[in-house]
Amino acid sequence: MAESFSTASITLQDLSRHFGAIMAVDRVNLKIEAGTLVCLLGPSGCGKTTTLRMIAGFEEPTSGRVLLGLEDVTNVPPHARPTAMVFQSYALFPHMSVYENIAYGLRARRRPKAEIAERVGEVVTLMELQGQEKKAPPQLSGGQQQRVALARALVIRPKVLLFDEPLSNLDAQLRVRMRGEIRDLQRRLGITSVYVTHDQEEAFSIADQVAIMNKGRLIQVGTPRELYRQPADRFVAEFVGQSNVLPVEVVESGSNGAVVRLFGQTIRSRRPPPPSSPRAAIVLRPEALRLNKAGGQGVPAHVLGLSYIGPMARYTVGVQDGTVQGGSAQGGAILTVDIYNPGPDEFYPEGTPVSLQFPAEVPSLLGGDNV
């Protein structure tokens, strides 16, 4: 069936959507290459679903354009666009059988009966729904209903596949399995896909690229690795995973990087802060920090809290320029430190004095308003 699919790139040009005085989407520019899967990621109300709905044609832009391939579809109605949407609620017809649900789009397009039977049979096999064709959706499990929704979208052979938080109604284990199935299917079919989610683990596990949005604006686009290691600003640094963002003193700065000072320690950055910024901040991921016994390598600190998260021990540590008073970081910094599979000598109960060791090098620095 993969050979039956053609696909198209997506280009959003200065795309905006206002609801009265509310700016839901603010001048978004994004190019999605044909055959790739891009996740729109961000907190609730950031504009990601509205952006998806404008690609589908369910929302009309206040300004800007939507192109599929070279075709401007900004004013094309949803049913005339080569797109298909998989909704959060599945939107299956409960009174129709699985077969009838999948065939619905083809019947609406008045395709011949023989063609409908052939194409429904193809996607039933593709989605491993053989034997379920006569059942009604309420008779199916959540995972099977999700497959029916996918089959109904794929049967019309769209050039672009759109997902609006499709797994949010599933339990945790099934959600992990289904996102793997969606990614595998997208790769096999080579179909351009846009996937909306607020779950960063979900986005990072399936996407070729992730587009992070906040307050209607597109903040940064990159691979999961790029976003984690080189966030564009403080919002991305704090939204993507755990992070410690601290102001630093810039000792040296040049085209090859920078050297900064933090709590008396020097750290090298592969990329300098923006040249226009007089200040800088460092992003320290919790797993990049180390805890040693008091008096060891690093700066004096104090364990303020400890929690176990699966195979990881997460410490809250207070430090103040090498001194800690009364078991808390008075006027200093409080950092998160993650230690995976800690051994007996890496267990530090609350209240323990320790030495906090910083990495010798970080990928980049933040500047300007991020400090």
C-alpha positions as CSV (number, residue, x, y, z in Angstrom):
1,M,0.0,0.0,0.0
2,A,3.0,2.3,0.6
3,E,3.3,2.7,-3.2
4,S,-0.2,4.1,-3.4
5,F,0.7,7.2,-1.4
6,S,2.0,10.5,-2.7
7,T,3.0,13.1,-0.2
8,A,3.6,16.9,0.0
9,S,5.6,19.4,2.0
10,I,3.9,21.9,4.2
11,T,4.7,25.6,4.3
12,L,3.2,28.1,6.8
13,Q,3.9,31.7,5.9
14,D,3.3,34.4,8.6
15,L,0.3,32.4,9.8
16,S,-1.9,34.1,12.4
17,R,-5.2,33.5,14.0
18,H,-7.0,35.9,16.3
19,F,-10.1,35.2,18.4
20,G,-11.3,38.7,19.2
21,A,-8.5,40.3,21.2
22,I,-6.8,36.9,21.8
23,M,-3.8,36.1,19.6
24,A,-4.0,32.3,19.4
25,V,-1.3,32.0,16.7
26,D,1.1,34.8,16.0
27,R,3.0,35.0,12.7
28,V,4.2,31.4,12.5
29,N,6.6,30.5,9.7
30,L,7.4,26.8,9.3
31,K,8.6,24.5,6.5
32,I,7.9,20.8,6.9
33,E,9.7,18.7,4.4
34,A,7.7,16.0,2.5
35,G,7.8,12.6,4.2
36,T,8.8,13.8,7.6
37,L,7.0,13.8,10.9
38,V,7.0,17.0,12.9
39,C,5.5,17.5,16.3
40,L,4.0,20.7,17.5
41,L,4.8,20.8,21.2
42,G,4.0,23.2,23.9
43,P,1.8,23.9,27.0
44,S,-2.0,24.1,26.8
45,G,-3.2,27.2,25.1
46,C,0.0,27.8,23.1
47,G,-1.6,27.6,19.7
48,K,-0.5,24.2,18.5
49,T,-4.0,22.8,17.9
50,T,-5.2,26.0,16.2
51,T,-2.2,25.8,13.9
52,L,-3.0,22.2,13.1
53,R,-6.6,23.1,12.4
54,M,-5.6,25.8,10.0
55,I,-3.5,23.3,8.1
56,A,-6.6,21.0,7.9
57,G,-8.9,23.9,6.9
58,F,-11.1,23.7,10.0
59,E,-9.9,27.2,11.1
60,E,-9.5,30.2,8.8
61,P,-6.3,32.2,9.2
62,T,-6.7,35.8,10.2
63,S,-3.6,36.4,8.0
64,G,-0.9,34.4,6.3
65,R,-0.9,31.4,4.0
66,V,-0.9,27.6,4.1
67,L,0.8,25.8,1.2
68,L,0.8,22.0,0.5
69,G,3.5,21.4,-1.9
70,L,3.4,24.4,-4.3
71,E,-0.4,24.8,-3.9
72,D,-1.8,27.6,-1.8
73,V,-4.7,26.0,0.1
74,T,-5.4,28.8,2.5
75,N,-8.9,29.3,1.1
76,V,-9.6,25.7,0.1
77,P,-12.3,24.0,2.2
78,P,-11.3,21.0,4.4
79,H,-12.9,18.3,2.2
80,A,-11.0,19.5,-0.9
81,R,-7.6,19.4,0.8
82,P,-5.3,16.4,0.5
83,T,-5.2,16.0,4.3
84,A,-6.7,13.7,6.8
85,M,-7.1,14.2,10.6
86,V,-6.9,11.7,13.4
87,F,-8.7,13.3,16.3
88,Q,-8.2,13.0,20.1
89,S,-11.6,11.5,20.6
90,Y,-11.3,9.2,17.5
91,A,-14.7,10.6,16.3
92,L,-15.9,7.2,15.2
93,F,-19.6,6.6,14.4
94,P,-20.9,4.3,17.2
95,H,-23.8,3.1,15.1
96,M,-21.6,2.1,12.2
97,S,-19.5,-1.0,11.9
98,V,-15.7,-0.9,11.6
99,Y,-16.0,-1.4,7.9
100,E,-18.5,1.4,7.5
101,N,-16.5,3.8,9.6
102,I,-13.4,3.2,7.5
103,A,-15.3,3.4,4.2
104,Y,-17.1,6.6,5.2
105,G,-14.6,9.0,3.5
106,L,-14.6,7.1,0.3
107,R,-18.4,6.9,0.1
108,A,-18.6,10.6,0.7
109,R,-16.3,11.0,-2.3
110,R,-18.6,8.7,-4.3
111,R,-16.0,6.1,-5.1
112,P,-17.1,2.9,-6.9
113,K,-18.2,0.1,-4.6
114,A,-15.5,-2.3,-5.8
115,E,-12.8,0.4,-5.2
116,I,-14.1,1.0,-1.7
117,A,-14.0,-2.7,-0.9
118,E,-10.4,-3.0,-2.2
119,R,-9.1,0.0,-0.4
120,V,-10.8,-0.8,2.9
121,G,-9.4,-4.3,2.7
122,E,-5.9,-2.8,2.3
123,V,-6.0,-0.6,5.3
124,V,-7.7,-3.3,7.5
125,T,-4.7,-5.5,6.7
126,L,-2.3,-2.6,7.2
127,M,-3.7,-1.8,10.6
128,E,-4.1,-5.5,11.6
129,L,-7.9,-5.2,12.0
130,Q,-8.8,-8.4,10.2
131,G,-11.9,-10.1,11.8
132,Q,-13.1,-6.8,13.4
133,E,-14.9,-5.4,10.3
134,K,-18.4,-6.2,11.4
135,K,-18.0,-5.0,15.0
136,A,-19.2,-1.6,16.3
137,P,-16.6,0.7,17.8
138,P,-17.9,0.3,21.4
139,Q,-17.0,-3.4,21.1
140,L,-13.3,-2.6,20.5
141,S,-10.5,-1.9,22.9
142,G,-9.0,1.6,23.0
143,G,-6.0,0.5,20.9
144,Q,-8.3,-1.0,18.3
145,Q,-10.4,2.1,18.1
146,Q,-7.3,4.1,17.5
147,R,-6.4,1.8,14.6
148,V,-9.8,2.2,13.1
149,A,-9.4,6.0,13.3
150,L,-6.0,5.7,11.6
151,A,-7.4,3.4,8.9
152,R,-10.3,5.8,8.2
153,A,-7.7,8.6,7.7
154,L,-5.4,6.5,5.5
155,V,-8.0,5.0,3.3
156,I,-8.5,8.3,1.4
157,R,-4.8,8.3,0.6
158,P,-4.0,11.8,1.9
159,K,-0.8,13.6,1.1
160,V,-0.7,15.0,4.7
161,L,-1.7,13.2,7.9
162,L,-2.6,15.3,10.9
163,F,-2.8,14.1,14.5
164,D,-4.5,16.0,17.3
165,E,-3.2,14.5,20.5
166,P,-4.4,11.1,19.3
167,L,-3.2,9.0,22.3
168,S,-4.3,11.1,25.2
169,N,-7.3,8.9,26.0
170,L,-5.2,5.7,26.3
171,D,-3.5,4.3,29.4
172,A,0.3,4.8,29.8
173,Q,1.4,1.4,28.5
174,L,-0.9,1.4,25.5
175,R,0.1,4.9,24.7
176,V,3.8,4.0,24.5
177,R,2.9,1.0,22.2
178,M,0.6,3.0,19.9
179,R,3.1,5.8,19.4
180,G,5.6,3.3,18.3
181,E,3.1,1.9,15.8
182,I,2.3,5.3,14.5
183,R,5.9,6.1,14.0
184,D,6.6,2.8,12.2
185,L,3.5,3.3,10.0
186,Q,4.6,6.9,9.1
187,R,8.0,5.7,8.1
188,R,6.7,2.8,6.0
189,L,4.2,5.0,4.1
190,G,6.6,8.0,3.9
191,I,3.7,10.3,4.5
192,T,4.1,13.9,5.7
193,S,2.7,14.1,9.2
194,V,2.1,16.8,11.8
195,Y,1.5,15.6,15.3
196,V,0.2,17.8,18.1
197,T,1.0,16.9,21.7
198,H,1.8,18.5,25.1
199,D,3.8,15.4,26.1
200,Q,7.5,16.0,25.4
201,E,8.4,12.3,25.8
202,E,5.9,11.4,23.2
203,A,7.1,14.2,20.9
204,F,10.8,13.3,21.3
205,S,10.2,9.6,20.7
206,I,8.5,9.8,17.3
207,A,9.4,13.1,15.7
208,D,12.0,13.9,13.0
209,Q,11.8,17.5,14.2
210,V,9.9,19.2,17.1
211,A,8.5,22.7,16.8
212,I,8.1,24.3,20.2
213,M,5.3,26.9,20.6
214,N,4.5,29.3,23.4
215,K,1.9,32.0,23.6
216,G,1.0,31.6,20.0
217,R,4.6,31.9,18.7
218,L,7.0,29.4,17.3
219,I,10.0,29.5,19.6
220,Q,12.4,26.9,18.2
221,V,12.4,24.1,15.6
222,G,15.0,21.3,15.8
223,T,15.7,17.6,16.4
224,P,15.1,16.3,19.9
225,R,18.8,16.3,20.5
226,E,19.2,19.9,19.4
227,L,16.4,21.2,21.5
228,Y,17.7,19.4,24.6
229,R,21.3,20.4,24.2
230,Q,21.0,23.8,22.7
231,P,17.7,25.4,23.7
232,A,17.1,28.8,22.1
233,D,15.9,30.5,25.3
234,R,14.9,30.0,28.9
235,F,11.4,28.8,28.1
236,V,12.7,25.9,25.9
237,A,15.4,25.0,28.4
238,E,12.9,24.7,31.2
239,F,10.0,23.2,29.2
240,V,12.2,20.4,27.6
241,G,13.2,18.1,30.5
242,Q,14.6,19.3,33.8
243,S,17.1,22.1,33.9
244,N,19.1,24.4,36.1
245,V,19.3,27.9,34.6
246,L,21.9,30.1,36.4
247,P,23.5,33.5,35.6
248,V,27.2,33.3,35.0
249,E,30.2,35.7,34.7
250,V,31.7,35.6,31.2
251,V,35.5,35.4,31.5
252,E,36.3,34.9,27.8
253,S,34.2,35.0,24.7
254,G,35.0,34.4,21.0
255,S,33.9,32.7,17.9
256,N,35.1,29.3,19.2
257,G,33.1,29.6,22.4
258,A,33.3,31.1,25.8
259,V,34.6,30.5,29.3
260,V,32.3,31.4,32.3
261,R,32.7,31.4,36.0
262,L,30.0,29.9,38.4
263,F,30.6,29.6,42.1
264,G,34.3,30.0,41.6
265,Q,34.4,27.3,39.0
266,T,35.2,27.8,35.3
267,I,33.1,26.1,32.6
268,R,33.7,26.2,28.9
269,S,30.8,26.7,26.4
270,R,31.1,25.5,22.8
271,R,29.0,28.5,21.7
272,P,29.2,32.0,23.1
273,P,26.2,34.0,24.3
274,P,24.7,36.4,21.8
275,P,27.2,39.2,21.1
276,S,24.6,41.9,21.8
277,S,23.9,40.5,25.3
278,P,25.9,41.9,28.2
279,R,24.8,39.1,30.4
280,A,24.8,35.3,30.1
281,A,23.2,32.3,31.7
282,I,24.1,28.6,31.7
283,V,21.8,25.6,31.3
284,L,22.9,22.7,33.5
285,R,21.0,19.5,32.9
286,P,20.6,17.5,36.2
287,E,22.4,14.5,34.8
288,A,25.4,16.6,33.9
289,L,26.0,17.4,37.6
290,R,27.8,15.1,40.0
291,L,27.7,14.8,43.8
292,N,30.8,13.8,45.8
293,K,31.4,13.4,49.4
294,A,32.0,16.7,51.3
295,G,35.5,17.9,50.8
296,G,35.8,16.2,47.4
297,Q,35.9,17.8,43.9
298,G,33.5,20.6,43.4
299,V,31.9,23.4,45.5
300,P,30.5,22.8,49.1
301,A,26.8,22.2,49.0
302,H,24.0,20.6,51.1
303,V,21.4,18.0,50.2
304,L,17.9,19.6,50.7
305,G,15.8,16.7,49.4
306,L,15.9,13.3,47.8
307,S,13.3,11.4,45.7
308,Y,13.4,8.2,43.8
309,I,12.0,8.2,40.2
310,G,12.3,4.7,38.8
311,P,16.1,3.9,38.4
312,M,17.0,7.5,39.2
313,A,17.7,9.4,42.4
314,R,16.8,13.0,42.1
315,Y,18.5,15.3,44.6
316,T,17.7,18.9,45.5
317,V,20.9,20.6,46.4
318,G,21.6,24.0,47.9
319,V,24.8,26.0,47.3
320,Q,25.9,29.5,48.0
321,D,29.4,30.4,46.7
322,G,30.9,27.5,48.5
323,T,29.0,28.0,51.8
324,V,25.6,26.7,53.1
325,Q,24.0,28.1,56.2
326,G,21.6,26.2,58.4
327,G,21.0,23.4,55.9
328,S,19.5,25.7,53.3
329,A,20.8,27.9,50.5
330,Q,20.3,31.3,52.0
331,G,20.3,33.7,49.0
332,G,22.1,31.1,46.9
333,A,21.1,28.6,44.2
334,I,19.0,25.5,44.5
335,L,19.8,22.9,41.9
336,T,18.4,19.6,40.8
337,V,20.9,16.7,40.4
338,D,20.0,13.3,38.9
339,I,22.0,10.2,39.5
340,Y,21.0,7.1,37.6
341,N,21.3,3.7,39.3
342,P,23.0,5.1,42.3
343,G,25.3,2.8,44.2
344,P,25.7,2.7,48.0
345,D,28.4,5.3,48.0
346,E,26.2,7.6,46.0
347,F,23.4,7.7,48.5
348,Y,23.2,11.1,50.3
349,P,20.3,11.5,52.8
350,E,18.6,14.8,53.3
351,G,20.9,17.2,55.3
352,T,24.1,15.6,54.1
353,P,27.0,18.1,53.2
354,V,28.4,17.2,49.8
355,S,30.5,18.7,47.0
356,L,28.7,19.7,43.8
357,Q,30.8,19.1,40.7
358,F,30.0,21.0,37.5
359,P,30.7,19.7,34.0
360,A,33.9,21.0,32.3
361,E,31.9,22.0,29.2
362,V,28.4,22.8,28.1
363,P,27.0,23.0,24.5
364,S,25.8,26.7,24.6
365,L,24.9,29.7,26.7
366,L,21.8,31.9,26.9
367,G,21.8,35.6,26.9
368,G,19.6,38.7,27.1
369,D,16.2,38.3,28.8
370,N,17.0,34.7,29.6
371,V,19.4,35.6,32.4
